[in-house]
């Protein structure tokens, strides 16, 4: 009786694993086929990357408002005092 129970368990395991393996194999082929079909009917459009805009470089702090500079300096000073 033990031998029969072990054989049944082994058969059930093989059947279950085989079913999952076959299903996943079919899923892989189906996904690849659908991808090729969609790309054939609706090809991807080539999008040119936007040209980078030249940023104005601030050689001096003249482009930053004085109030902003004061706020930044106060924040830096407060951060350094905290250590």
ABEGO torsion letter per residue (X at the ends): XAAAAAAAAAAAAAAAAAAAAAAAAAAAAAAAAAAAAAAAABBBBBBBBBBBBBBBBBABAAABBAAAAAAAAAAAAAAAAAX
